Amino acid sequence: MAYLDCAQYDCCHNKAGGCCLGGVTVRHAGPGDAVCSSYRCNEGVGNVATDNAPATAETDVHCTERSCRYLAGSTCRAAHISIDVSDCGPQCRTRAAAQN
C-alpha cells in the first residue's frame, strides 16, 4: 500500500485529499503521462464519497505505466503517490522514468 495524496477534488471518490476506494488504477496515457483511471467526476451526481468507505491515506495502486521506476508487476511500490489536476486528467505526479 502507498500513501495517496489526491488533488483532484472534483472526483466523487475524493474526500479531503484521500480516496474512498480501497484501491485505484493508474494507466499509461502517453509519453511521460500516467493518469488515474479510477477518477469519476462528481458533476451531476454530487460527491458520493460519503456513500463509500471512509477515505484512507493508504491505498493499493495498480498501474500500467511500464516505463515507471516504481512499478513492480502491476503494483506501484512508491511510498507516497501524488495525483494532481492536469489537462489530460488526474495525473500521477510521482511517475518517474525507469533507470537503465
C-alpha positions as CSV (number, residue, x, y, z in Angstrom):
1,M,0.0,0.0,0.0
2,A,1.1,3.5,-0.7
3,Y,0.2,6.9,0.8
4,L,-2.1,8.6,-1.7
5,D,-2.5,12.4,-1.8
6,C,-5.1,13.4,-4.4
7,A,-5.7,17.0,-5.5
8,Q,-8.5,16.0,-8.0
9,Y,-11.2,17.4,-5.7
10,D,-14.0,17.0,-8.3
11,C,-13.7,13.2,-8.1
12,C,-16.6,11.6,-6.4
13,H,-14.2,9.3,-4.6
14,N,-12.1,12.2,-3.1
15,K,-12.7,13.1,0.5
16,A,-10.3,15.8,1.8
17,G,-7.5,14.6,-0.4
18,G,-7.9,11.0,0.5
19,C,-9.5,8.3,-1.6
20,C,-12.6,6.3,-0.5
21,L,-11.8,3.4,-2.8
22,G,-9.8,0.5,-1.5
23,G,-7.5,0.8,-4.5
24,V,-7.1,2.9,-7.6
25,T,-5.8,2.2,-11.1
26,V,-3.2,4.4,-12.8
27,R,-2.9,3.9,-16.6
28,H,-0.4,4.9,-19.2
29,A,-1.8,7.9,-21.1
30,G,1.0,8.7,-23.5
31,P,4.7,9.6,-23.4
32,G,5.5,10.5,-19.9
33,D,1.9,10.6,-18.8
34,A,0.0,8.4,-16.3
35,V,-3.5,9.2,-15.2
36,C,-5.8,7.9,-12.5
37,S,-8.4,5.8,-14.4
38,S,-10.5,5.4,-11.2
39,Y,-11.4,9.1,-11.4
40,R,-15.1,9.8,-11.7
41,C,-16.3,13.4,-12.0
42,N,-18.9,14.3,-9.3
43,E,-20.6,16.7,-11.7
44,G,-24.3,15.9,-11.9
45,V,-24.1,13.2,-9.2
46,G,-22.7,15.2,-6.3
47,N,-19.9,13.9,-4.1
48,V,-20.8,10.3,-3.4
49,A,-17.7,9.9,-1.2
50,T,-19.9,9.8,1.9
51,D,-21.6,6.7,0.4
52,N,-18.2,4.8,0.1
53,A,-15.9,3.6,2.8
54,P,-14.1,6.3,4.7
55,A,-11.2,7.9,2.9
56,T,-7.9,6.4,3.8
57,A,-4.4,7.6,3.4
58,E,-3.0,4.2,2.4
59,T,-4.4,2.8,-0.8
60,D,-3.5,-0.1,-3.2
61,V,-2.4,1.4,-6.5
62,H,-2.4,-0.7,-9.6
63,C,-0.6,0.7,-12.7
64,T,0.0,0.0,-16.4
65,E,2.8,2.6,-16.8
66,R,5.6,0.1,-17.7
67,S,8.3,2.8,-18.0
68,C,7.9,4.0,-14.4
69,R,10.7,3.0,-12.0
70,Y,8.1,2.4,-9.2
71,L,6.2,-0.3,-11.0
72,A,6.6,-3.9,-9.6
73,G,4.4,-6.3,-11.5
74,S,1.2,-4.3,-11.8
75,T,1.6,-2.5,-8.4
76,C,3.1,0.8,-7.6
77,R,5.8,0.5,-4.9
78,A,6.3,4.2,-4.3
79,A,5.8,5.1,-0.6
80,H,3.9,8.3,-1.4
81,I,1.9,8.9,-4.6
82,S,0.5,12.3,-5.6
83,I,-2.3,12.7,-8.0
84,D,-2.7,16.3,-9.4
85,V,-5.0,18.1,-11.8
86,S,-3.7,18.4,-15.4
87,D,-5.0,19.0,-18.9
88,C,-5.1,15.2,-19.6
89,G,-6.9,14.3,-16.4
90,P,-5.9,13.4,-12.9
91,Q,-2.2,12.9,-13.4
92,C,0.2,10.8,-11.4
93,R,3.0,13.3,-10.4
94,T,5.0,10.5,-8.7
95,R,5.8,8.8,-12.1
96,A,9.5,8.7,-12.7
97,A,11.3,7.3,-15.7
98,A,12.8,3.8,-15.1
99,Q,16.6,3.8,-14.6
100,N,18.6,2.0,-17.2
